[in-house]
């Protein structure tokens, strides 16, 4: 699963799409600004792959997509997927004008002659050109974006000229609480290209991890609990139920190809033993997983003492301690790299 996109990143993708094709920009705006799925916009496939005959066979589409006759000044009539009821969604007058201009003199048929697979290709192409670090995005990423930003959409997407990349992340964060460290670890994993999971999705990491956006000349703040920073809603099914029960309580895990690569336990004030035990369970199945305890510097001695006891001493070389200060330094350097890389790629 791809990570969550912020407003500036979506604006950049829309700007690239508009340069290539007004049609594509309209499709992306329906996803990001109005929350429609790809199938609801362009229709679901009219064929299926038959494994037995190894051929494509025709089938009736589940949803036919947005039709020309579905468009009116009052909104767009939408045929929903997954058994959800049909409805008419309101659209902005200026967006109605854009759609009407694209439709032209047509009176019936699909507004967008695109396939679901083509929209996936375009999503990745435009995200790459917009210098999105994790550019292999599924279109569903825009639905998640819509769900997180409903209070300011679709107006916030009207500014689709290429914005400057913000450099606020180069300022070191402060970590004074458990959930602050978790947020920093999740953002780090996202920058480095991992899928990220947290055991505490509802926790609030504080305003320094919120999304700050410019809207009509003033700044507004979008609250981001840990679950909206993580890219995974639930832990991948990589092990037996018993091991998964332990793993799902680990504070932060970075995954690659559905396997845990790095496990982090944040020990702000609590005893480190329970965290080490959860990591130990994972280590028995995933031999190359790295195991970190993140805590204030004064917890280092406690960690060293506990890690040298049974059963942890059996894999002592796989355990490591990092202080909040070390995490903050790494976090700052990673964001500098991310911003420099984005600027470099946007020149091509």
N, C-alpha and C positions, 0 to 999 in steps of 0.2 A: 504494500500500500504506500502511496506517496504521502509526503508530509502535507500539512495545511498550508495554503497560500495566503499571503496577506494582501491588502488592498493594492499596494503599489505594484506588486508582482502581477496581479490580475490586470491592472491598467497597462502594464508593459506588454502582456500577451495580447490584449485587445488592440493596442497600437500596432503591433506587428501584423495581426490578422487584418486590420483595416488597410494596411499598405498592400497586402497581397490580394484581398478580395472583400468587397462590401458584404457579399453573401456570408462569408465565414465570420466576419465581425458580428453580424446579426445573430448567427447561430450561437456564438460564444456569449453574447450578451443575454440571450434567452436563458442560457444555462446559469451564468454567474449572477445576472441581475434579477431574474424572475424564478429561478429554481427549477426549470424544466429539465427532464432527463433527455438524453440523446434520442432514445426511442420515441418519446413524446413529440420531439421536434421533427425528426426526419423519418420516423417510422421504423418498425422492427423488421428484421430480415424476411424476405419472401422465399427463402430456400433454407434447407437444412442438409447437413452432411450425414449420409447414411453409411454407417460403419460396415455393414454387411456387404453392400454392393459397391462400396467405396466410390460413391457418386453423390453429387449434389442433387437433391430432389426438391421440387417446388412445394411450398406450403403457404397457407394463408397468413399474412402478417397479423400479429397480435394487436398492434396499433399501427394505424396508417400515417401517423405524423400530422403536422399542422397543414391544413388545406387552405387554399386561397379563400374559399367561401367561409372559412372559420374566422376571418379577420374582419373586424369592424371598429368603429371609433370607440365603442363601449369596451373593447378588449379582444381577447383571443379565446375561442372555444377550444378547450384542451381535452383530449381523450387520454385518460390516465392509464398507466400500466398497473399490473399486479392487482387487478380487481378494484382499484380505487375509483370513486365516482367521477364522472365527467364534470367539468366546471368551466366557467368563463373567468379568466383572470384579467384584471385591469392593467392597462399599459399607459405609459406616458404619451401625451399627444405628439411630441417630437419623435418618439420611437415608432408610433403608428405611421407617421409621415415617411420615415426611413423604410419601413416594411412595405408601404404602399408604392413607394418609388421603385423598390426592388421587384415587386410583383408586376408592375407595369399594367399592360392591357389584358393579362391573363384573368380568366373568370372561374377557373376550376383547376383541380389537381393539387399536388403537393407544392408548398411554397419553396421548399428546399430539396432539390434533386441530389441528395447525398445519401450514402450508406452509413450505418453505425461504425463500420470498420474504417471508413474514410475519415470520419470525425476524430477517431482515435489517432490516426496518422497525423492529422492536422494539429491536434492538441500537442503532440510531442514535437512536431516541427516548429510550431510557433513558440512553445516554451523554451526550446533550445536556442532559437534566434533571440529571444528576450533575455537570454543569459540566466535562466532559472537553473540553479545548480543541479537539482534533481529533476531533470526535464522529462524523464519517462513517466509522464503523468497519465492516469486514466481520466476520461471526461468527468467521472464522478467527483473528482477533486473540486470542480466548480460548484457542484451541488452542496458539498460540505462548506465551501466558502459562503454560499448563499445562506445556509442555515446559521452560520456564525455572524452574518452581517445584515440580517434582515432589517434592522432598525435604520440603516442609512442607505439602503439600496432601493431602486436602481440609480438614484441621483448621483451617488458617489462614483459611478462608473462613467459619467458623462465626460470627465476629463481624461481622454484617451491619448493625448499627446504624450510622447515619451517623457516621463518624469526623471529627475535626477535620483540616483541611488542614495538613500540616506546613509549617513555615517555615524549615527548615534550609537550603534552597538560597539564602537571602538572604546567607548567609555566603560571602565571596569564596573561590573555589578557589585552589589554588596550582598553577602550571604550571611544572614544572621538567624536563619530558621531552616528547619528540615525541608519544607516545600520549596524554598528558594534554591537550595542545592539541587533538588530534583529537577526544577525547571531549567537550570543551567545545563544539567546533564542531558536532558531531552533535546534542548536546542543544539548542543554539541553533536549529539548523535545524528540529528537531522542534517547539519552542515556537512558531516563526514560521510553522508550517504547511507546510513543505516536505517532500518525500520526501528521505531522506538516505542517502548511500552512502559507504562507506569502502573504501580499497584494502587495509586491514589488519584484517580482521574478527577474527582470533584474538588480536590484541594486548591486553594487560591494562593498562588505564589507571590502576590503583591504587584503594585503598579509598575515596577521596573520591568516586568515581563508581560505587561499588557501591550496591546497593539494601539499605537497612537496614529491617527489618520487626520489629514487635512480635508475639511469639507466646507465648501462655500466660504472660504476665507478664515475659518477658525478650526481649531484642533478639537477632535473628540477622541475619547478613549474607549476601546472595546476590551472588556474584561476577558481574560484567557485563563480558565482553570487548567490544571495540568493535562487533563484529557484532551484539550484542544491544541496543546503543543505536541503531544505524542501523535505518532502516525497510526498506531494500532489501537483499535478499540478493545481487543481481547488478546490474550496470549495465544500464539500459534500452537497447534496440536502436535508438538514435536516429541512427546514422551508419554510414558504411562500416566494414568490418572493420579497416582500417588505423587510422582515427581512434579506433575503440573500443579498440584495443590500447593506444593512448596514454592515453586517458581513464580506463581502468580502473585505471591506476597512480597517478592523482591522489589525494592523501591523503583529501580530503573533498570531496564535491560535493552541493549542494542542487539538487534537481530539482523542476520544476513541469510537470505534464502530460507526463512522460517526457522533457523537455528540460532540459539543464543550465542553471541560472540563475546560480549562483555556484560558482566553483571555488576551492578552498583548497589551497595547498601549505605544509606546515609544514617549516621549515628550522631545525632545532635547532642542528646543527653542520655540516651538509653544504653543498656549493656550491648556490647558488640556480638555476644555469643549467638543469639538467635539469628542475626543476619548471616553470620558465618555458616551456621547450620543450613540455612536455605540455599546458600551458594554451594555448599558441599554436595547437596542432593543433585544439583544440576551438573556439577563437575564430574560425577560418576558416569553420566551418560554422554556429555559433550566434552571430550578430552582436551580440546583446544580453547575452551572458554576461559577468558581472563576474569579474575574476581577482585573487585576493589571495595575497600571501605573508605568512605568520604566522611570526614569529621573535623571538628576543631583540632588544632595542633596538640592541645593538652590531652587528647584521647589517644595519641600515638602509642604511648607506653602501655596503655590498657590493651590496645590491639596487639602489640608485639607479644605480650604475655599470653593472651588468649590463643593467638595463632600458633603458638608453640606447644599447645596441649593436644591431646587426642580428641577427635580424629583428624583435626585440621593439620597437624604436623606432617601427616602423610602426603599432603599436597602443598606444603608450605611455600614452595617456590611459585605457586600460582596465585597466592594471595598478595595483595599490595595495599598499602595505606597512602592516601593522598589527603593533605589538609585542605581546608577551605581556601587558604591563600594560594596553594598550587592550582586548585581548580579555577579560581578567578583568573589567574595568569594565563592558563591554557585557553580558557573561554575567550579572553580578550584577543589573544593571538589568532585563534580560529576565526573570529569575526573579521579581523583585519585581512586575513587570507581570503575569506569569502568575498569581501567587498572588492579587493584588488582583482580577484579572478573574474568577478562579474563585470567590472569596468573593462578589463582586458578583452573579454569575449565579446562585449557589445561593440567593439571597434570593427568587427568583421561582418 
